[in-house]
Every structure is written in C-alpha cells, then in structure tokens.
Amino acid sequence: MRADAAALEALRQPAQRELEPSLSPRFVAYVRDYLLDHGIDPEPVFRQCGIDSSRSEELDAAVPAIQIASLLELAAQCSDNPCMGLHMARRYHYESASLLILAMLAAPSVGDGIRCLCHYDRYVDTAIAIDFDFGQSLAEFGFRVIVPEGVAVNQLNEYLQVFLVQALNTATRIPVPVKQVCFSHDNNQNAEELQDFFQAPVKFSCAGNRLFFDRSYLQERFHTSHALLHEILVNAMKTYFVTEQSCNGFVDILCREIIRCGADESATLENIAERLAISPRTLRRRLSSEGSSFQEVKNLARAKRAKYYLRRTSMPIAEIAYELGFSELSAFSRAFRSWVGQAPQAYREQGGSQTGE
C-alpha cells in the first residue's frame, strides 16, 4: 500500500493518535496553586471543566487547550478576579515549574532561554504556536493559542505574556525593557493594570499576541543559569517528548507544526524544517525513511484538523475551509471527501461514526 493511501486509511482507525491542540498537564498545577493560595477549593472548579485536578504530573496526558482556557476563565469568575491571569503569573510557584521552564531558566542568557522555550514548547504545548524575530532593532516575541474561534482565551493570553516577562525579570534581576505589548483578545478591561506591569503601551484586538523589547536585553545573563542542569533537562525533554521512543512520532510532529502555520503560505518544507531546527535535506530523508512525502503529510495534517473542527466545534464549514487554506468551499469539500470518504456536513451530522471515531 502506498504511503498516502496508508496515511488516509490510518485516519479511519479509532487508534489514530489525536492531534487536538493541548497544553501541558502542569497548567493544572498552576491553576490549582492559585486557587489554594486564595482559599478556594479547586475541586468544584476543575469538575465543572471536566478536568481531574490530580492529573498534573509531567508525563500525564496533555489537556485539551479548550479545557484549560475554560478553566482559567471559570477560576477568574470564582475568585472574582478579572486580572487572574496576570496575578497568577506574577505569583508563579517556581517549585511547580515544568521541565521546560526549568530548562529555560537554566540557560545562559535571555536569548538562549527564549530559543530553548521556542524549540521545545512545540512538543509540550501543542496548542501554543511561538515565533520570534531577534534580527531587528526591537526584539519581537509572539505566540497564538490554537483554539476554535469563540473560545475565550483572555486569561490564558494574559497569563502567558505576563509569565514570560515575570520569569525574565526574575532570572536577570533586570526589568525587561518592554516597548509595546499586543493581545489578540478584544477585552481591554485589564488594560490599566497590564500597562502598570509592563510599563509600556498595551494594545488589544491585534492580529496576535506580541511582545516588543530592546534587542540588547537578549544578551543579559541569567542569574539562574546552570549549565549542567540545563544539559540534563534538555536531554530529559529529548527523551520524553522529542525522540521516536516518545509519543511524538515524526509525522505527528510535522502535522502539528503544519497546523501551527494556520491558513497562510508558510507551511513549506523549508519553513517547517527551519521551525524544527533541522535541514530540509534531513526532513526529506526522515520522511523518505517512513515511506512518505511532505505533501502527503501536509494533506494528513489538514485532514486531521478538518475532522477536529467538524467533530468538536460548531464553526461554519466555509470558515473551516478558509482556516485550512482553501479559497473555495467546493475545493475543501472535494478534498475532505477524498480524505475521509464523506462530505464534511455528513461527517459532522454523523459525529464521525462511519470513521470509527
């Protein structure tokens, strides 16, 4: 059986690994710590979001990003604190930190720490797409949370942005020289407190979440730097999250990276290789060894993403088509039928039952 046929056949199998955008189970510990610190019983909050508060170990199953986003919003309501994301980041319990955060803070400098975060977070938090540009006069760090449109991510966006700056402040003992902060959500009720924290202008309803700061700050040394610990933690992440022995097969990793690119034109073989810090030649060689091609994996990623949207959201099919990079609904419908054997609407109405899901 050719690789493309095999890949499409695998889509029909119930054992196929889920590619639902997810976050580290350590987020469970972060929210639990915050609620306990404020005298709030976390169990009712977690139960309402369908999350087991005890499942927060590094190697526990990842949690769907939708659930974590809902958990943060509900926790903010229960604690009567619209700035909960900001406050949770500022009072972060470093003793509860994940392997990734510990590895980042053990790096030599700001630039090294951010590069470590960007490289390994794709394996830990598949719902967060990070990018950075350190080549301009102002360094730029950006991220987006991959969730369906309509899912509230206000608290999550603010937590992630504030956490990065708070962690850098702590590691360098020097405030990040922030010049501007952008958020993708449109609710600006926390604008004043956020501006007070960042000491810079804060904008909302932007194309993405972005942080701009003086490029010279990238050279600042981390007082938390620990070369041996950094090496040990990076090797641990490679063992548990990156290698072929982990749950992240190479095709899965490629699919997730393609999904992170969204509907734009950046999901080329060369760009994906660069994002994974490997050469295009190595990427082709790895795919060839698995009997596949980049285009086949790209189609597989689009099929998985389409099934996720149809099964888990109420997004209009035309919107799903656009999100996946199709300019016309008819083209998407033809492609989906070739992938799954059903029209998109039929698949949605039947809940994917004919595909064993």
N, C-alpha and C positions, 0 to 999 in steps of 0.2 A: 504493500500500500504506500503511495507517495505521501511525503510528509504533510502536504497541505490537506490531503484527504484525511490523514490520521489526526491532524490537529482539529479539523472540523468534527470528526467523529468523537473526539475527546470532549468536545463541547456538549455532546448529548449525554455524557455519562454523569450520574449523580456524584461520583467520587472526584470529579474535576475540582481542583483547588479554587476556592473563592478568591476573587480579586476585588472584593468590596473594600473601598478605601477605609483604612483602620488606623488606630492610634495605639501606642504602647500601653500595656496594662498599668504602667506606672502612673498614668493620669488618674487612675482610680485612687491610688495612694495620695496624690496631690490634693484632690478634692476632699478626700476623707480627712486628711490632716487639717485642712482649712475649717471644715465643719466642726471637728472635735475641738479645735482651738477656740471656737466661738460658742462652745457649749451646746451644739446642735447634734442630736442623734442622727448619724448619717444613714442608718438603715432604711427608714421610710423614703428618703430621697432617692437612694440607689434602687430600691424596689420599684418605685414609680417609673424609673427609667429602664427597668429590666436588666440591671447590672448587679452582679454578685460582688459586693464590696470586699470580699476576702480574696478575690482573684486578681491580685496586683503584683504577683511575682514577675520578674523579668521574662521568664520563659512561659508564663501563662498565655493563653490565647489572646491575640490582639482584640481590641474592642472596636466595633464599627464607629466611624467618626460621627455619624448621626447621633449615636447614643451619648458619646462624650460631649458633643455640643449641647444636646438637650440637658444632660446632667449639669453642666455649668450654668445654663440659663435657669434651671429649676433651683439649684443651690443659691443662686443670686436672689431669687424670689424668697426662698425660705429664710435666708439670712437678712432679708430686707436691705440688701446692699447692691445697688446698681453698678458699683465700681468693684465688684467682687474679683473679676479677672485681674485687674490692676493690683488690688490688695493681696490676692493670693500669690502673685508673682513677687511682690515686694517682701513678703514674709515666707518665702520659699524655704522648705525644710531640706537643707542640703544633705542631711543624713538619709533622706528618702530618694536621693538622686538616682537616676538610671545610669547604666554603664556609659551611655553616650555622653551624658552631661559631665560625668566624672572624667571621661577621656578628653572632652573639650577643654575642661578647666586645668587638666594636667599638661596641656600643650605648652609650647614655649612662649607664644605671643598671641595677641588678638587675631592677627591674620591667620596664624596656624590653627587657632581654636575654631574660628568660623569655617575654615576649609574642612576641618575634621567633622564639624556639625553637618555641613552641606553634603559631604561624601557619604556618611554613614546613616544619616537620618532617613534616607530613601528606603533603607531596609527595615528600619524600626517603626517609623510613622509613615505608612504608605499614603496617607491622606494629606500629607503636607508636601507641597512642591516648593523647594527652596532654590533661589538663584542669587547670584551676587555679581557685582562688577566693581573691581578694585582698580580699574585702569584709568579712571577719570580723576579730576581734582577732588571731587567728593566721592567717597566710597558709598556704594549702594548695596543694601541687603534687602531682599524681597522674598515673600512667601505667599502662597494661597492655600486655603484649606479646600480640598476636593470633596464637596458635598453637593447634592442636588439644589437647584435654585429654590429658595423659600425656606431653607433650613437656617435658623438664626445662629450666627457664629460671632455675635458681638463680643461676648465674654471670652470666647476662645481666641479670637483675633487679638484682643487687648492683652490677654494673659501672655500669649506667645511673644508679642512685641515688647512688652514691659519686662518679661523674664529675661530676654536676651540682653537688654541694656543693664538690668539689675545684676546679672551674672558677670558681665564685663566690668561694671563698676566695682564689684566685689573682688574680682580676680586681679585687677590692675591698681586698685585703690585710687583711680583717677576717673572722674565722671566722663562718660562718652561725650565727645563734642558734637552733639546732635544738631543738625541744621534744619531738618524737616522730617515729619512723620506723616505717613499716609495710611489710612484704613479703608478697606473695601466696603465695610458696612455703612449704612446711612444714618444710624442713630448717633447723634453727637451729644447726648445728654451728659457724657463724662468729659467733655472737651476741656473744661477748666482744670479739672484735676489731672488729666493726662498732660496738658501743657505745663502744669506745675512740675510734674515728674520729669518730663523730657527736657524742660527748659528750652523749648523750641516750638514753632508753629505746628499745629496738628490739623490735618485735613481729613474729611470723610467723603464717602461715596466716590472713592478713587478706583482706578482700574485694578489695583492690587494693594496689598499691604507692603509698604516700603519704608526703609529707614535710611536717611542720608546723613553722613557724618564725615568729619575731616579725615582725609586719607592717611595723614601722618599718624593717626591713632592706631593704625594696623601694626605699627612697629612696637607698640607698648608691650613690655614684658608682663607675663602673668606671675604674680607672687605665689600663685597656686601651682606653678609649673613643677612637674615631677617626671623626669624623663623615663625612668624605669616603669613607674605606674602607667604612664601614657602608653608605652610599648605593650605592657601586659593587657591593658584594657582594649587596645586596638586589636591585638591578637585574639582576645576573647570575642570581640564583635565579629571578626572574620570567621571564627569557629562556629558561633551560634547563629549568625544572621546572614553571612555572605557566601560561605562555601557551598559546594554541591551537596555536602552532607546535611546542611541546614534545610529548613522547609522552603527556602527560596531557590527553586530551580532557575537555571539561566533564562529560560524562556519566560518564566513568571516575572523575573526581574526586568527583562526587556519590555514585557507587556505593561508593567506598572510605570516604567519610565515613559513609554509612548503615551499612556493615558495622562500622565502629568503634563505633557505638552499641550493637551487640550485640542481645540479645533484649528490651531494655527498651523503654519507650514514648517515648524521647527522639528518635526519628528522625522528627520532624515537619518540615515545610517551614521553619517559623520557627526551630527549633533548628539545623537544618543550615545555614541562611543565617547565623545568628549564629556558628556554628563556622567558617564560611568567611569571616567578616568582610565579608559583603555584605548588602544589604537583601532581605527576602522578595520585594519587587517586582522587584529585579534578577534574582533567581534565577528567578522565573516568566518574566521576559522572555527570559533566556538559554535556558530550556527551550523556550519558545514558538518562538524563532528556529530551534531544531533540530527542531521539529515533535513535541515530546514533552511529557509532563506529569510531575509529581513522582511520582504513584502508579505510573506506568509505569516510571520509573527505580527506584523502590523495589522493584518486582517483579523488575526486571532484576538488582538487587543481590542479592536473596535467591536468585534462580536461580543466579547465578554462585557464591555462597557454598555453596549446597547441592551443586552439582557438584564444587566443590573438596573438600568434606568426603567425599563419596561416592567420589571418584576417588583422593584422596591419603591418607585416613585409614581406620581401622577402627572409627570411632565408631559405636555402635548408631544405627539410623535414628531411633528415638524420641528419642534425645539430640540428633541433628541438628535434628529438628523443633522441639524446645524451644529450642535455640540460636538458631534463626531466628525465634522468637517465636510459634510455633504451639502452641496449648494441647492439640491432639489430633493424633495421628499420622495419622488418616484425612484431616484437613484438609490436612496437609502433602502427603500422597500425591496428593490431587486437584490441588493447586496445582502440584506438580512435574510431574505428567503433562501439565498444560496448558502448562507452560513448555517441556518437552523432548520430549514425545510418548512417554515411557516411565515406568513405575513406578520409584521410587527403587531398589528391590532389583535390578530388571532392569538398570538403568543401571550399578549397581555391579558386578554379575556380568559384564557385557559390557565393562567398562572404558571406557564412553562410546564404544564403537566405532561405534555407529549414528549418533552425532552428529559423527563425523569427528575425535574427539579421542583 
